[in-house]
Amino acid sequence: MTPSGRIVLLGATGYTGRLTTAALVAAGATPVLAGRDAAALGALAEASGGLPTAVADITRPGSVRALLEPGDVLVSTVGPFVRYGHAAVESAIDAGCHYLDSTGEPAWVREVFTRYGSQAAERGCALLTAIGYDYVPGNLAGALALERAGGDATRVDVGYYMTGGQPLHRTLSGGTLASLGEAVLEPGFARRGGRIVQERGARTVRRFEVDGRRRSAASIGMSEHFSLPRLHPGLEDVNTYLGWFGSMTRPMQFAAAANAALARVPGVNSGQRALVRRLLRGSRGGPDALARSKTGSYVVAEAFDPRGALLARATLQGANPYEFTGEILAWAAGRAITEVPAAVGAIGPVEAFGLRALERACADIGLEESAQGGPYRRRPGTVPA
């Protein structure tokens, strides 16, 4: 595959799409802006310096496939992905294009790796799902912690937090809320004993130290379960946690357990899904620049040996999650065009671009090692309390 195609941004006029457009233009790229609303595309293209546009509707898969040529990179920001993602990834594979998306939905991450990965490998293209705040920082922090731990690490725990103390409803976009609603209704997963197993979301809660205090986070399936073991073959257990919910973490855990029980009742799950889709439609915008400036990211990864002793820690802090997503999608798309990912099939960001390159890119965006939280590496012969 030649590194001379175009970047095609699907969902360009949505909240994440606009942030990604701005980041691509700032990086000197001229993406093709794609979506279903020709007028909105035209206005965004003009405001962005005269970019090319193309009308495509994710509900008409043929219109998405018609966008693509061999060598292109397709970036999709159209979610919820379990509902709308198939046309984009299937079109990219059929065209022989590299594919990136901005999902945070566990079910979609799992589907990309388990259903579409082998198809993409046969076509010689890379699938990079969850290339945003979901879940590049945890991949980077996890890889750094595992690198420091050496060959003794068999488990890694990753926790995601937002800083700034803003109410959750003021920090999330409509698309994020819709994706969270879909995620609640889908089976979750985890990596146990070297295998991906089904496990409901929020099954476990643990606390990490964030800005000098212990904060709770609930378990959720992420791309780290698939990507980190490819970097560290001795890794048997991967635990990932979302710490957005503060004091509501435990109540959310109880609600998730109740929801899982209800979902086993015939007809209940379909009714819940219809209600969620009616209430959480997505595409309702998100926090503006001022609101984003009040919120940052904090991501921690800890690597353990088979006895449960902490071997190493990596902590990243900085950029607002949405601004980070737009910037890292733009960077990854540019790299995929100019240098081609190092592997094909469904892969993680470290495997695609290399640990040092990803570390530099995140630091340039504003997400880098926190002096408060790390790095930590156990001295030989010591066991942490």
C-alpha positions as CSV (number, residue, x, y, z in Angstrom):
1,M,0.0,0.0,0.0
2,T,1.5,3.4,-1.0
3,P,1.6,6.2,1.6
4,S,0.2,8.7,-0.9
5,G,-3.6,8.6,-0.4
6,R,-6.0,11.0,1.2
7,I,-7.4,11.4,4.7
8,V,-11.1,11.0,4.5
9,L,-12.9,12.3,7.7
10,L,-16.3,10.7,8.1
11,G,-18.6,12.6,10.5
12,A,-16.7,15.8,10.0
13,T,-19.5,18.1,11.1
14,G,-20.1,16.4,14.4
15,Y,-18.6,17.5,17.7
16,T,-15.5,15.3,17.5
17,G,-15.3,15.6,13.8
18,R,-15.0,19.4,14.0
19,L,-12.2,19.2,16.6
20,T,-10.4,16.6,14.3
21,T,-10.9,18.9,11.3
22,A,-9.3,21.8,13.1
23,A,-6.4,19.6,14.3
24,L,-5.8,18.3,10.7
25,V,-5.8,21.7,9.2
26,A,-3.4,23.0,11.9
27,A,-1.1,20.1,11.0
28,G,-1.1,21.2,7.3
29,A,-3.4,18.4,6.1
30,T,-6.2,18.8,3.6
31,P,-8.7,16.1,4.6
32,V,-11.8,15.3,2.6
33,L,-14.7,16.2,4.8
34,A,-17.5,13.7,4.6
35,G,-21.0,13.4,6.1
36,R,-24.6,13.4,5.2
37,D,-25.4,17.2,5.3
38,A,-24.0,18.9,2.2
39,A,-24.8,22.4,3.6
40,A,-23.1,21.8,6.9
41,L,-20.1,20.3,5.1
42,G,-19.8,23.3,2.8
43,A,-19.9,25.7,5.7
44,L,-17.2,23.8,7.6
45,A,-15.1,23.4,4.5
46,E,-15.2,27.2,3.8
47,A,-14.4,28.0,7.4
48,S,-11.5,25.6,7.3
49,G,-9.8,27.2,4.3
50,G,-11.6,25.6,1.4
51,L,-11.4,21.8,2.0
52,P,-12.9,19.2,-0.3
53,T,-16.2,17.6,0.7
54,A,-18.1,14.5,-0.1
55,V,-21.7,13.5,0.9
56,A,-22.0,10.1,2.4
57,D,-24.6,8.6,4.8
58,I,-23.5,5.8,7.1
59,T,-27.0,4.3,6.8
60,R,-26.3,3.8,3.0
61,P,-23.1,1.7,3.1
62,G,-22.5,2.1,-0.7
63,S,-22.2,5.9,-0.3
64,V,-19.3,5.3,2.2
65,R,-17.6,2.8,0.0
66,A,-17.8,5.2,-2.9
67,L,-15.7,7.7,-1.0
68,L,-12.6,5.5,-0.8
69,E,-9.7,4.7,-3.0
70,P,-6.7,2.4,-2.3
71,G,-4.1,4.1,-0.1
72,D,-6.7,6.4,1.6
73,V,-7.0,6.6,5.4
74,L,-10.5,6.7,6.7
75,V,-11.1,8.4,10.0
76,S,-14.6,7.8,11.4
77,T,-16.1,9.8,14.3
78,V,-19.7,8.6,13.7
79,G,-21.1,6.9,16.8
80,P,-22.5,5.1,18.6
81,F,-20.3,2.7,16.8
82,V,-22.1,-0.5,17.7
83,R,-25.0,1.1,15.8
84,Y,-23.3,2.9,12.9
85,G,-19.7,1.6,12.7
86,H,-20.0,-1.4,10.4
87,A,-20.4,0.4,7.1
88,A,-17.2,2.5,7.7
89,V,-14.9,-0.3,8.7
90,E,-16.2,-2.7,6.1
91,S,-15.8,-0.1,3.4
92,A,-12.2,0.6,4.5
93,I,-11.3,-3.1,4.4
94,D,-13.0,-3.6,1.0
95,A,-11.1,-0.6,-0.4
96,G,-7.8,-1.6,1.2
97,C,-7.6,1.5,3.3
98,H,-6.2,2.1,6.8
99,Y,-9.0,2.8,9.3
100,L,-9.1,4.9,12.5
101,D,-12.0,5.7,14.8
102,S,-12.8,7.7,17.9
103,T,-14.9,5.1,19.7
104,G,-14.9,4.4,23.5
105,E,-17.5,1.6,23.3
106,P,-16.2,-1.8,24.6
107,A,-18.4,-3.9,22.4
108,W,-17.2,-2.1,19.2
109,V,-13.5,-2.4,20.3
110,R,-14.0,-6.1,20.7
111,E,-15.8,-6.5,17.4
112,V,-13.0,-4.7,15.5
113,F,-10.4,-6.9,17.0
114,T,-12.2,-10.3,16.9
115,R,-14.4,-9.9,13.8
116,Y,-12.6,-7.6,11.4
117,G,-8.9,-7.9,12.3
118,S,-8.2,-11.0,10.2
119,Q,-10.1,-9.6,7.2
120,A,-8.1,-6.4,7.4
121,A,-4.8,-8.3,7.6
122,E,-5.7,-10.3,4.5
123,R,-6.3,-6.9,2.7
124,G,-3.0,-5.4,4.0
125,C,-4.7,-2.6,6.0
126,A,-4.5,-1.6,9.6
127,L,-7.5,-1.1,11.8
128,L,-6.9,1.4,14.7
129,T,-10.0,1.6,16.8
130,A,-10.3,3.8,19.9
131,I,-7.7,6.3,18.8
132,G,-8.6,9.2,21.1
133,Y,-8.7,9.7,24.9
134,D,-10.5,6.4,24.6
135,Y,-8.0,4.6,24.7
136,V,-4.6,5.9,23.6
137,P,-3.5,7.3,27.0
138,G,-4.0,3.9,28.7
139,N,-2.2,2.1,25.9
140,L,0.7,4.5,26.3
141,A,0.8,4.4,30.1
142,G,0.4,0.6,30.2
143,A,3.2,0.1,27.7
144,L,5.5,2.5,29.7
145,A,4.7,0.6,33.0
146,L,5.3,-2.8,31.3
147,E,8.6,-1.6,29.8
148,R,9.8,-0.5,33.2
149,A,8.6,-3.7,34.9
150,G,10.5,-5.9,32.5
151,G,9.8,-9.6,32.0
152,D,8.3,-10.2,35.5
153,A,5.0,-8.4,34.9
154,T,1.9,-10.6,34.4
155,R,-0.8,-8.0,35.2
156,V,-1.4,-4.4,34.4
157,D,-4.2,-2.1,35.8
158,V,-5.1,1.1,34.0
159,G,-7.3,3.9,35.4
160,Y,-8.8,6.9,33.5
161,Y,-9.8,10.1,35.2
162,M,-10.8,13.7,34.4
163,T,-9.4,16.5,36.4
164,G,-10.8,20.0,37.1
165,G,-13.7,19.2,39.4
166,Q,-16.4,20.0,36.8
167,P,-19.8,18.3,37.0
168,L,-19.9,15.3,34.6
169,H,-22.9,16.6,32.6
170,R,-20.8,19.7,31.7
171,T,-17.8,17.7,30.5
172,L,-19.4,15.2,28.1
173,S,-20.7,15.5,24.6
174,G,-24.0,14.2,23.3
175,G,-22.1,11.5,21.4
176,T,-20.3,10.4,24.5
177,L,-23.5,10.1,26.4
178,A,-25.1,8.1,23.6
179,S,-22.1,5.8,23.5
180,L,-22.2,5.3,27.2
181,G,-25.9,4.4,27.0
182,E,-25.1,1.8,24.3
183,A,-22.2,0.4,26.3
184,V,-24.4,-0.3,29.4
185,L,-26.6,-2.6,27.3
186,E,-23.7,-4.6,25.7
187,P,-21.8,-7.5,27.3
188,G,-18.5,-6.4,28.7
189,F,-15.1,-8.2,28.7
190,A,-11.8,-8.5,30.5
191,R,-8.5,-10.4,30.1
192,R,-8.1,-13.2,32.7
193,G,-5.4,-15.9,32.5
194,G,-4.3,-14.8,29.1
195,R,-7.9,-15.0,27.6
196,I,-10.6,-12.6,26.8
197,V,-13.6,-13.5,28.9
198,Q,-17.1,-12.0,29.2
199,E,-17.5,-9.8,32.2
200,R,-20.1,-7.1,32.8
201,G,-19.0,-3.5,33.1
202,A,-18.5,-2.1,36.6
203,R,-18.1,-5.6,38.0
204,T,-15.2,-4.4,40.1
205,V,-14.2,-1.1,41.6
206,R,-10.7,-0.1,42.7
207,R,-9.0,3.1,43.7
208,F,-5.9,4.8,42.2
209,E,-4.0,7.8,43.6
210,V,-5.0,10.9,41.6
211,D,-3.6,14.3,42.5
212,G,-2.6,13.1,46.0
213,R,-5.9,11.4,46.9
214,R,-7.5,8.0,46.3
215,R,-10.3,8.0,43.8
216,S,-12.6,5.2,42.8
217,A,-13.0,3.8,39.3
218,A,-15.2,1.1,37.8
219,S,-14.0,-1.7,35.5
220,I,-14.8,-1.5,31.8
221,G,-13.5,-3.2,28.6
222,M,-11.0,-1.2,26.6
223,S,-8.6,-1.8,23.8
224,E,-5.7,-2.4,26.2
225,H,-7.1,-5.9,26.8
226,F,-6.3,-6.7,23.2
227,S,-3.3,-4.5,22.4
228,L,-1.0,-4.7,25.4
229,P,-0.5,-8.5,25.4
230,R,0.7,-8.2,21.9
231,L,3.5,-6.0,23.2
232,H,4.2,-8.1,26.3
233,P,3.5,-11.8,25.7
234,G,3.8,-12.7,29.4
235,L,0.9,-10.5,30.3
236,E,-2.0,-12.6,31.6
237,D,-4.4,-10.2,33.3
238,V,-5.5,-6.7,32.1
239,N,-7.8,-4.6,34.2
240,T,-9.0,-1.2,33.0
241,Y,-11.1,1.3,34.9
242,L,-13.1,4.5,34.3
243,G,-12.9,7.0,37.1
244,W,-15.3,9.7,35.8
245,F,-18.1,9.1,38.2
246,G,-16.7,10.1,41.6
247,S,-19.0,9.3,44.5
248,M,-21.5,7.7,42.1
249,T,-19.1,4.9,41.2
250,R,-20.4,2.4,43.8
251,P,-24.1,3.2,43.0
252,M,-23.3,2.8,39.3
253,Q,-21.8,-0.6,40.1
254,F,-25.0,-1.7,41.8
255,A,-27.1,-0.4,39.0
256,A,-25.0,-2.2,36.4
257,A,-25.5,-5.5,38.3
258,A,-29.3,-4.9,38.5
259,N,-29.3,-4.0,34.8
260,A,-27.4,-7.2,33.9
261,A,-30.0,-9.3,35.8
262,L,-32.9,-7.5,34.1
263,A,-31.4,-8.0,30.7
264,R,-31.8,-11.8,31.1
265,V,-35.6,-11.4,31.2
266,P,-37.0,-11.9,27.7
267,G,-37.9,-8.7,26.0
268,V,-36.4,-6.4,28.6
269,N,-33.1,-5.8,26.8
270,S,-34.8,-4.7,23.6
271,G,-37.0,-2.3,25.5
272,Q,-34.0,-0.8,27.3
273,R,-32.2,-0.4,24.0
274,A,-35.2,1.4,22.4
275,L,-35.5,3.8,25.4
276,V,-31.7,4.6,25.5
277,R,-31.7,5.3,21.7
278,R,-34.8,7.6,22.1
279,L,-33.3,9.5,25.0
280,L,-29.6,9.6,24.0
281,R,-29.6,10.5,20.3
282,G,-26.0,11.8,20.2
283,S,-24.9,14.7,17.8
284,R,-26.0,17.3,20.3
285,G,-22.7,19.1,20.6
286,G,-20.5,19.2,23.6
287,P,-18.5,21.4,25.9
288,D,-17.2,24.6,24.3
289,A,-13.6,25.8,24.4
290,L,-14.0,27.5,27.8
291,A,-15.6,24.4,29.4
292,R,-12.8,22.2,27.9
293,S,-10.2,24.5,29.3
294,K,-11.4,23.6,32.8
295,T,-11.1,19.9,32.4
296,G,-8.0,17.7,32.0
297,S,-6.9,14.1,31.8
298,Y,-5.2,11.9,34.3
299,V,-4.3,8.3,33.4
300,V,-2.4,5.8,35.5
301,A,-1.0,2.3,34.8
302,E,0.5,-0.1,37.3
303,A,2.3,-3.4,36.5
304,F,2.4,-6.3,38.9
305,D,4.2,-9.6,39.2
306,P,2.5,-13.0,39.7
307,R,2.4,-12.4,43.5
308,G,0.6,-9.1,43.1
309,A,3.7,-7.0,44.0
310,L,3.8,-3.6,42.3
311,L,6.7,-3.5,39.8
312,A,6.3,-0.2,38.0
313,R,3.9,2.7,37.5
314,A,3.4,5.3,34.8
315,T,1.2,8.3,35.1
316,L,0.1,10.8,32.4
317,Q,-1.6,14.1,33.0
318,G,-2.6,17.1,30.9
319,A,-4.9,17.7,27.9
320,N,-8.7,17.9,27.9
321,P,-10.0,14.5,26.7
322,Y,-11.9,16.0,23.6
323,E,-9.1,18.2,22.5
324,F,-6.7,15.3,22.9
325,T,-9.0,13.1,20.8
326,G,-9.0,15.5,17.9
327,E,-5.3,16.1,18.0
328,I,-4.2,12.4,18.3
329,L,-6.6,11.3,15.6
330,A,-5.1,14.0,13.3
331,W,-1.5,12.9,14.2
332,A,-2.3,9.2,13.7
333,A,-4.0,9.8,10.4
334,G,-1.0,11.8,9.2
335,R,1.4,9.1,10.2
336,A,-0.8,6.4,8.6
337,I,-0.6,8.4,5.3
338,T,3.1,9.3,5.3
339,E,4.8,6.3,7.1
340,V,2.2,3.4,7.1
341,P,1.6,1.6,10.4
342,A,4.1,-1.1,11.3
343,A,1.6,-3.9,11.3
344,V,-1.7,-4.8,9.7
345,G,-5.0,-6.1,11.0
346,A,-6.5,-4.8,14.2
347,I,-3.7,-3.2,16.2
348,G,-3.1,-0.8,19.0
349,P,-1.4,2.6,18.8
350,V,1.9,1.5,20.3
351,E,2.2,-1.4,17.9
352,A,1.2,0.8,15.0
353,F,3.6,3.7,15.6
354,G,6.1,2.7,18.2
355,L,6.3,3.6,21.9
356,R,8.7,6.5,21.7
357,A,6.9,8.1,18.7
358,L,3.6,7.8,20.5
359,E,5.1,9.2,23.7
360,R,6.4,12.2,21.9
361,A,3.2,12.8,20.1
362,C,1.1,12.8,23.3
363,A,3.6,15.1,25.0
364,D,3.4,17.5,22.1
365,I,-0.4,17.5,22.5
366,G,-0.1,18.1,26.2
367,L,-0.4,14.7,27.8
368,E,2.8,13.7,29.5
369,E,4.3,12.0,32.5
370,S,3.1,13.5,35.7
371,A,5.8,14.6,38.2
372,Q,3.3,13.9,41.0
373,G,2.4,10.4,40.0
374,G,5.4,8.7,38.6
375,P,7.4,7.2,37.1
376,Y,7.9,4.4,39.7
377,R,10.0,1.3,39.4
378,R,10.6,-1.2,42.2
379,R,14.2,-1.5,43.3
380,P,15.5,-5.1,43.0
381,G,14.9,-7.1,46.1
382,T,12.1,-4.9,47.4
383,V,8.4,-5.5,47.7
384,P,6.1,-2.5,48.1
385,A,3.8,-2.4,51.1
